[in-house]
């Protein structure tokens, strides 16, 4: 999300994101966040997967621009916080049920912007 308000906290340099395009940022005013770039736009969301609380900042942004959980590959829309695909692997047969119950609780999203090659938290 981009805003016209003055950014308040520098979260991470875009160059430090690496191939995953996401990282964990501790000690923000909102606690630990997953921060990254999706489709060329910055995002910051709560760091815990709604399924089994894995660290989303240790996941990756996939080719569809979704944040993918490193544990069971659930996917989240970083703009809305909504789970768009439930857990895979052993959970795949019940993925729809997990998505409809656990996925109903969206990730919290935070306003951020790009400035000087870094992602900044906005007020």
FIKOLZA-1660 file (N, C-alpha, C; in steps of 0.1 Angstrom, whole numbers, plus 5000, padded with zeros to 4 digits):
% residues 123
   i   px   py   pz ch aa at
   1 5008 4988 5000  A  X  N
   1 5000 5000 5000  A  X CA
   1 5009 5012 5000  A  X  C
   2 5006 5022 4992  A  X  N
   2 5013 5034 4992  A  X CA
   2 5005 5045 4997  A  X  C
   3 5011 5054 5005  A  X  N
   3 5004 5065 5011  A  X CA
   3 5011 5078 5010  A  X  C
   4 5004 5089 5011  A  X  N
   4 5011 5102 5010  A  X CA
   4 5016 5107 5023  A  X  C
   5 5014 5100 5034  A  X  N
   5 5019 5103 5047  A  X CA
   5 5034 5101 5048  A  X  C
   6 5041 5109 5056  A  X  N
   6 5055 5107 5058  A  X CA
   6 5058 5094 5064  A  X  C
   7 5067 5086 5058  A  X  N
   7 5071 5073 5064  A  X CA
   7 5077 5075 5078  A  X  C
   8 5075 5065 5087  A  X  N
   8 5079 5066 5100  A  X CA
   8 5091 5057 5104  A  X  C
   9 5092 5045 5098  A  X  N
   9 5102 5036 5102  A  X CA
   9 5107 5029 5090  A  X  C
  10 5121 5029 5089  A  X  N
  10 5127 5021 5078  A  X CA
  10 5127 5006 5082  A  X  C
  11 5121 4998 5073  A  X  N
  11 5120 4984 5076  A  X CA
  11 5131 4975 5071  A  X  C
  12 5134 4977 5058  A  X  N
  12 5144 4969 5051  A  X CA
  12 5148 4974 5037  A  X  C
  13 5160 4972 5033  A  X  N
  13 5164 4976 5020  A  X CA
  13 5159 4966 5010  A  X  C
  14 5154 4970 4999  A  X  N
  14 5149 4961 4989  A  X CA
  14 5161 4952 4984  A  X  C
  15 5173 4956 4984  A  X  N
  15 5184 4948 4980  A  X CA
  15 5187 4936 4990  A  X  C
  16 5182 4938 5002  A  X  N
  16 5184 4927 5012  A  X CA
  16 5173 4916 5012  A  X  C
  17 5163 4918 5003  A  X  N
  17 5152 4908 5003  A  X CA
  17 5156 4895 4997  A  X  C
  18 5166 4895 4987  A  X  N
  18 5170 4883 4981  A  X CA
  18 5159 4877 4971  A  X  C
  19 5161 4865 4967  A  X  N
  19 5153 4858 4957  A  X CA
  19 5139 4856 4962  A  X  C
  20 5137 4854 4975  A  X  N
  20 5124 4851 4981  A  X CA
  20 5115 4863 4981  A  X  C
  21 5121 4875 4980  A  X  N
  21 5113 4888 4979  A  X CA
  21 5106 4891 4992  A  X  C
  22 5109 4884 5003  A  X  N
  22 5103 4887 5016  A  X CA
  22 5113 4884 5027  A  X  C
  23 5112 4891 5039  A  X  N
  23 5120 4888 5050  A  X CA
  23 5112 4891 5063  A  X  C
  24 5118 4886 5074  A  X  N
  24 5113 4889 5087  A  X CA
  24 5119 4902 5092  A  X  C
  25 5111 4911 5097  A  X  N
  25 5116 4923 5103  A  X CA
  25 5110 4924 5117  A  X  C
  26 5120 4923 5127  A  X  N
  26 5116 4924 5141  A  X CA
  26 5116 4938 5146  A  X  C
  27 5111 4940 5158  A  X  N
  27 5112 4953 5165  A  X CA
  27 5106 4964 5157  A  X  C
  28 5094 4962 5151  A  X  N
  28 5087 4973 5145  A  X CA
  28 5076 4978 5155  A  X  C
  29 5070 4990 5153  A  X  N
  29 5060 4994 5162  A  X CA
  29 5048 4984 5163  A  X  C
  30 5047 4975 5153  A  X  N
  30 5036 4965 5153  A  X CA
  30 5041 4951 5156  A  X  C
  31 5053 4950 5161  A  X  N
  31 5059 4937 5164  A  X CA
  31 5066 4931 5152  A  X  C
  32 5068 4918 5151  A  X  N
  32 5075 4912 5140  A  X CA
  32 5066 4911 5128  A  X  C
  33 5071 4916 5116  A  X  N
  33 5063 4916 5104  A  X CA
  33 5070 4908 5093  A  X  C
  34 5063 4903 5083  A  X  N
  34 5068 4898 5071  A  X CA
  34 5067 4910 5061  A  X  C
  35 5079 4914 5055  A  X  N
  35 5080 4926 5047  A  X CA
  35 5086 4922 5034  A  X  C
  36 5081 4927 5023  A  X  N
  36 5087 4924 5010  A  X CA
  36 5081 4932 4998  A  X  C
  37 5083 4926 4986  A  X  N
  37 5079 4932 4974  A  X CA
  37 5070 4921 4967  A  X  C
  38 5059 4926 4962  A  X  N
  38 5050 4917 4954  A  X CA
  38 5045 4925 4942  A  X  C
  39 5047 4920 4930  A  X  N
  39 5044 4927 4918  A  X CA
  39 5049 4942 4917  A  X  C
  40 5061 4943 4922  A  X  N
  40 5068 4956 4922  A  X CA
  40 5063 4966 4933  A  X  C
  41 5054 4961 4942  A  X  N
  41 5049 4970 4952  A  X CA
  41 5053 4964 4966  A  X  C
  42 5056 4973 4976  A  X  N
  42 5060 4969 4989  A  X CA
  42 5048 4964 4997  A  X  C
  43 5050 4955 5006  A  X  N
  43 5040 4951 5016  A  X CA
  43 5046 4948 5029  A  X  C
  44 5037 4948 5039  A  X  N
  44 5041 4944 5053  A  X CA
  44 5028 4938 5059  A  X  C
  45 5030 4925 5063  A  X  N
  45 5018 4918 5069  A  X CA
  45 5023 4911 5082  A  X  C
  46 5013 4907 5090  A  X  N
  46 5017 4899 5102  A  X CA
  46 5025 4887 5098  A  X  C
  47 5034 4883 5106  A  X  N
  47 5044 4873 5103  A  X CA
  47 5040 4859 5104  A  X  C
  48 5029 4856 5111  A  X  N
  48 5025 4842 5114  A  X CA
  48 5014 4837 5105  A  X  C
  49 5017 4826 5099  A  X  N
  49 5007 4819 5091  A  X CA
  49 4994 4816 5099  A  X  C
  50 4983 4817 5093  A  X  N
  50 4970 4814 5101  A  X CA
  50 4968 4799 5103  A  X  C
  51 4976 4791 5096  A  X  N
  51 4974 4776 5097  A  X CA
  51 4981 4771 5110  A  X  C
  52 4994 4771 5110  A  X  N
  52 5002 4765 5121  A  X CA
  52 5012 4775 5126  A  X  C
  53 5010 4788 5123  A  X  N
  53 5018 4799 5129  A  X CA
  53 5033 4799 5124  A  X  C
  54 5036 4793 5112  A  X  N
  54 5049 4794 5107  A  X CA
  54 5053 4809 5104  A  X  C
  55 5065 4812 5103  A  X  N
  55 5070 4825 5100  A  X CA
  55 5069 4828 5085  A  X  C
  56 5060 4837 5081  A  X  N
  56 5057 4840 5067  A  X CA
  56 5069 4847 5061  A  X  C
  57 5077 4854 5069  A  X  N
  57 5088 4861 5064  A  X CA
  57 5099 4852 5059  A  X  C
  58 5098 4839 5063  A  X  N
  58 5108 4829 5059  A  X CA
  58 5103 4822 5046  A  X  C
  59 5091 4826 5041  A  X  N
  59 5085 4820 5029  A  X CA
  59 5091 4827 5017  A  X  C
  60 5082 4828 5007  A  X  N
  60 5086 4835 4994  A  X CA
  60 5074 4841 4987  A  X  C
  61 5076 4851 4979  A  X  N
  61 5066 4856 4970  A  X CA
  61 5067 4848 4958  A  X  C
  62 5055 4842 4954  A  X  N
  62 5056 4833 4942  A  X CA
  62 5053 4841 4929  A  X  C
  63 5052 4834 4918  A  X  N
  63 5051 4841 4905  A  X CA
  63 5037 4848 4904  A  X  C
  64 5027 4844 4912  A  X  N
  64 5014 4850 4912  A  X CA
  64 5014 4863 4921  A  X  C
  65 5025 4866 4928  A  X  N
  65 5025 4877 4937  A  X CA
  65 5020 4874 4951  A  X  C
  66 5017 4861 4953  A  X  N
  66 5012 4857 4967  A  X CA
  66 5023 4853 4976  A  X  C
  67 5022 4856 4989  A  X  N
  67 5031 4852 4999  A  X CA
  67 5028 4838 5002  A  X  C
  68 5038 4829 5001  A  X  N
  68 5037 4815 5003  A  X CA
  68 5043 4811 5016  A  X  C
  69 5036 4804 5025  A  X  N
  69 5041 4799 5037  A  X CA
  69 5052 4789 5035  A  X  C
  70 5063 4789 5043  A  X  N
  70 5074 4779 5041  A  X CA
  70 5070 4766 5046  A  X  C
  71 5060 4765 5055  A  X  N
  71 5057 4752 5061  A  X CA
  71 5049 4743 5053  A  X  C
  72 5037 4748 5049  A  X  N
  72 5028 4739 5041  A  X CA
  72 5022 4745 5029  A  X  C
  73 5029 4756 5024  A  X  N
  73 5026 4763 5011  A  X CA
  73 5012 4769 5010  A  X  C
  74 5006 4773 5021  A  X  N
  74 4994 4781 5020  A  X CA
  74 4998 4794 5013  A  X  C
  75 4989 4800 5006  A  X  N
  75 4992 4813 4999  A  X CA
  75 4983 4824 5004  A  X  C
  76 4989 4836 5005  A  X  N
  76 4982 4848 5010  A  X CA
  76 4983 4859 5000  A  X  C
  77 4972 4866 4998  A  X  N
  77 4972 4879 4990  A  X CA
  77 4977 4890 5000  A  X  C
  78 4989 4895 4996  A  X  N
  78 4995 4905 5006  A  X CA
  78 4988 4919 5006  A  X  C
  79 4979 4921 4997  A  X  N
  79 4972 4934 4997  A  X CA
  79 4960 4933 5007  A  X  C
  80 4953 4922 5007  A  X  N
  80 4941 4920 5015  A  X CA
  80 4944 4912 5028  A  X  C
  81 4954 4904 5028  A  X  N
  81 4957 4895 5039  A  X CA
  81 4950 4882 5038  A  X  C
  82 4942 4880 5028  A  X  N
  82 4933 4868 5027  A  X CA
  82 4941 4856 5022  A  X  C
  83 4938 4844 5029  A  X  N
  83 4944 4832 5024  A  X CA
  83 4937 4828 5011  A  X  C
  84 4945 4827 5000  A  X  N
  84 4939 4824 4987  A  X CA
  84 4941 4809 4983  A  X  C
  85 4949 4802 4990  A  X  N
  85 4951 4787 4989  A  X CA
  85 4955 4782 5002  A  X  C
  86 4948 4771 5006  A  X  N
  86 4950 4764 5018  A  X CA
  86 4963 4756 5018  A  X  C
  87 4967 4751 5029  A  X  N
  87 4979 4743 5031  A  X CA
  87 4979 4731 5021  A  X  C
  88 4991 4727 5017  A  X  N
  88 4993 4716 5007  A  X CA
  88 5000 4705 5014  A  X  C
  89 5005 4695 5006  A  X  N
  89 5012 4683 5012  A  X CA
  89 5002 4674 5019  A  X  C
  90 5005 4670 5031  A  X  N
  90 4996 4661 5039  A  X CA
  90 4983 4668 5041  A  X  C
  91 4983 4681 5041  A  X  N
  91 4970 4689 5044  A  X CA
  91 4962 4691 5032  A  X  C
  92 4967 4687 5020  A  X  N
  92 4960 4690 5008  A  X CA
  92 4945 4685 5007  A  X  C
  93 4943 4673 5012  A  X  N
  93 4929 4668 5012  A  X CA
  93 4919 4676 5020  A  X  C
  94 4924 4683 5030  A  X  N
  94 4916 4691 5039  A  X CA
  94 4919 4706 5037  A  X  C
  95 4926 4709 5026  A  X  N
  95 4930 4723 5024  A  X CA
  95 4918 4733 5023  A  X  C
  96 4907 4729 5017  A  X  N
  96 4896 4737 5016  A  X CA
  96 4889 4740 5029  A  X  C
  97 4889 4730 5037  A  X  N
  97 4883 4732 5051  A  X CA
  97 4892 4741 5059  A  X  C
  98 4905 4739 5058  A  X  N
  98 4914 4748 5066  A  X CA
  98 4913 4762 5061  A  X  C
  99 4912 4764 5048  A  X  N
  99 4911 4777 5042  A  X CA
  99 4898 4784 5046  A  X  C
 100 4887 4777 5047  A  X  N
 100 4874 4783 5050  A  X CA
 100 4873 4786 5065  A  X  C
 101 4880 4779 5073  A  X  N
 101 4880 4782 5088  A  X CA
 101 4891 4791 5092  A  X  C
 102 4903 4786 5091  A  X  N
 102 4915 4793 5095  A  X CA
 102 4917 4805 5086  A  X  C
 103 4915 4803 5073  A  X  N
 103 4917 4814 5063  A  X CA
 103 4907 4825 5064  A  X  C
 104 4897 4824 5072  A  X  N
 104 4887 4834 5074  A  X CA
 104 4893 4846 5081  A  X  C
 105 4903 4843 5090  A  X  N
 105 4910 4853 5097  A  X CA
 105 4922 4858 5089  A  X  C
 106 4920 4870 5083  A  X  N
 106 4930 4875 5074  A  X CA
 106 4943 4879 5082  A  X  C
 107 4954 4880 5074  A  X  N
 107 4966 4885 5080  A  X CA
 107 4964 4900 5082  A  X  C
 108 4970 4906 5092  A  X  N
 108 4969 4921 5093  A  X CA
 108 4979 4927 5083  A  X  C
 109 4974 4937 5076  A  X  N
 109 4983 4944 5067  A  X CA
 109 4986 4958 5072  A  X  C
 110 4998 4963 5068  A  X  N
 110 5003 4976 5073  A  X CA
 110 5007 4985 5062  A  X  C
 111 5004 4998 5062  A  X  N
 111 5007 5007 5052  A  X CA
 111 5023 5009 5051  A  X  C
 112 5028 5007 5039  A  X  N
 112 5042 5009 5036  A  X CA
 112 5044 5016 5023  A  X  C
 113 5056 5021 5021  A  X  N
 113 5060 5027 5008  A  X CA
 113 5075 5025 5005  A  X  C
 114 5078 5026 4992  A  X  N
 114 5092 5025 4988  A  X CA
 114 5098 5039 4989  A  X  C
 115 5110 5041 4994  A  X  N
 115 5117 5053 4994  A  X CA
 115 5132 5051 4996  A  X  C
 116 5139 5057 4987  A  X  N
 116 5154 5055 4987  A  X CA
 116 5158 5041 4987  A  X  C
 117 5152 5032 4979  A  X  N
 117 5156 5018 4978  A  X CA
 117 5153 5010 4990  A  X  C
 118 5144 5015 4999  A  X  N
 118 5140 5007 5011  A  X CA
 118 5125 5007 5013  A  X  C
 119 5120 4998 5021  A  X  N
 119 5106 4998 5024  A  X CA
 119 5104 5004 5038  A  X  C
 120 5095 5014 5038  A  X  N
 120 5093 5022 5051  A  X CA
 120 5079 5020 5055  A  X  C
 121 5077 5019 5068  A  X  N
 121 5064 5018 5074  A  X CA
 121 5058 5032 5075  A  X  C
 122 5045 5034 5070  A  X  N
 122 5039 5047 5071  A  X CA
 122 5031 5048 5083  A  X  C
 123 5028 5060 5087  A  X  N
 123 5021 5063 5100  A  X CA
 123 5006 5058 5098  A  X  C
% end
